[in-house]
Amino acid sequence: MTTQLPRVLVAGATGYLGGFVVRELAKRGCFVRALARSPDKLEPFTDEINEVVTGEVTQPTTLTGCCHGIDVVFSSVGITRQQGKLTWKDVDYQGNLNLLAEAKRANVRKFVYVSAIDGPKLTHLDIVKAHEDFVAALAASGLEYTVLRPTGYFSDLTEVYQMARKGRVYLFGDGKSRINPIHGADLAVACADAIDDERRAIDVGGPEALTWREIAALAFEVQGKPVKISTVPLWVMTVVIFVTRIFNRHTAELLSFFTTMGTRDVLGPSTGTHTLAAHYRKLEAAR
């Protein structure tokens, strides 16, 4: 007797993680339906996607029927850069809440969602609060669910590579805090595994823990440049965030988030095989 593979809706398929999740699910033989605001951005995944549904999570009427016949909804929907007047509450919370409502109407079996490690301890940050408010709604929904809590994406650390390319890397605090970031492909494996995992929350990190100083040095080394690191005292960032908030709350909250995550240890259970050095070498080769 064979077990039928789940039919999965991937929301956020055009994002960094979503694309890797699409490929991992397809590799496992799952039926994959991708929900996207701009379907043309799914072109690189044409062979891995069975169906495409056009919809915008902040507009509930566009989601009607998107979960019909689906067993599992996976969502990594969220914003970093501001999109018009949309906020984290509009997208990360309300957008996912709209998708959850559609999942419930379609009698979906499970909802897999991606938040952030230590999320419940960081709700003073707007971006994290939006995620955790949705997690609370998900927990109260009555659906089976699993929340993935990654430490940080390799894609986020591309900024360190870019600073090194310009000749100097700026770090918050003393740069001695550690993080074990994870590649999208490795995280996608954990996301796919979560479909059959009964745990409600899963922390996940990459295979190696590095200090921010080590990350910066790695970015210089890959580019064959001398290491030049400057540290920005926390009191300076406090002033910068305060002033920035007067003119642009979204940017101020991003600065607050990155300052917080860059000055505390951000470590999760080690998994995967992709290294940051290899990621940086790939960026260098693509120049």
Rosetta blueprint (number, residue, H / E / L):
1 M L
2 T L
3 T L
4 Q L
5 L L
6 P L
7 R E
8 V E
9 L E
10 V E
11 A E
12 G L
13 A L
14 T L
15 G L
16 Y H
17 L H
18 G H
19 G H
20 F H
21 V H
22 V H
23 R H
24 E H
25 L H
26 A H
27 K H
28 R L
29 G L
30 C L
31 F E
32 V E
33 R E
34 A E
35 L E
36 A E
37 R L
38 S L
39 P H
40 D H
41 K H
42 L H
43 E H
44 P H
45 F H
46 T L
47 D L
48 E L
49 I L
50 N L
51 E E
52 V E
53 V E
54 T E
55 G L
56 E L
57 V L
58 T L
59 Q L
60 P H
61 T H
62 T H
63 L H
64 T L
65 G L
66 C L
67 C L
68 H L
69 G L
70 I L
71 D L
72 V E
73 V E
74 F E
75 S E
76 S L
77 V L
78 G L
79 I L
80 T L
81 R L
82 Q L
83 Q L
84 G L
85 K L
86 L L
87 T L
88 W H
89 K H
90 D H
91 V H
92 D H
93 Y H
94 Q H
95 G H
96 N H
97 L H
98 N H
99 L H
100 L H
101 A H
102 E H
103 A H
104 K H
105 R H
106 A L
107 N L
108 V L
109 R L
110 K E
111 F E
112 V E
113 Y E
114 V E
115 S L
116 A L
117 I L
118 D L
119 G H
120 P H
121 K H
122 L L
123 T L
124 H L
125 L L
126 D H
127 I H
128 V H
129 K H
130 A H
131 H H
132 E H
133 D H
134 F H
135 V H
136 A H
137 A H
138 L H
139 A H
140 A L
141 S L
142 G L
143 L L
144 E E
145 Y E
146 T E
147 V E
148 L E
149 R E
150 P E
151 T L
152 G L
153 Y E
154 F H
155 S H
156 D H
157 L H
158 T H
159 E H
160 V H
161 Y H
162 Q H
163 M H
164 A H
165 R H
166 K H
167 G L
168 R L
169 V E
170 Y E
171 L E
172 F E
173 G L
174 D L
175 G L
176 K L
177 S L
178 R E
179 I E
180 N L
181 P L
182 I E
183 H L
184 G H
185 A H
186 D H
187 L H
188 A H
189 V H
190 A H
191 C H
192 A H
193 D H
194 A H
195 I H
196 D H
197 D L
198 E L
199 R L
200 R L
201 A E
202 I E
203 D E
204 V E
205 G E
206 G L
207 P L
208 E L
209 A L
210 L E
211 T E
212 W H
213 R H
214 E H
215 I H
216 A H
217 A H
218 L H
219 A H
220 F H
221 E H
222 V H
223 Q H
224 G L
225 K L
226 P L
227 V L
228 K L
229 I E
230 S E
231 T E
232 V E
233 P L
234 L H
235 W H
236 V H
237 M H
238 T H
239 V H
240 V H
241 I H
242 F H
243 V H
244 T H
245 R H
246 I H
247 F H
248 N L
249 R H
250 H H
251 T H
252 A H
253 E H
254 L H
255 L H
256 S H
257 F H
258 F H
259 T H
260 T H
261 M H
262 G L
263 T L
264 R L
265 D L
266 V E
267 L L
268 G L
269 P L
270 S E
271 T L
272 G L
273 T L
274 H L
275 T L
276 L H
277 A H
278 A H
279 H H
280 Y H
281 R H
282 K H
283 L H
284 E H
285 A H
286 A H
287 R L
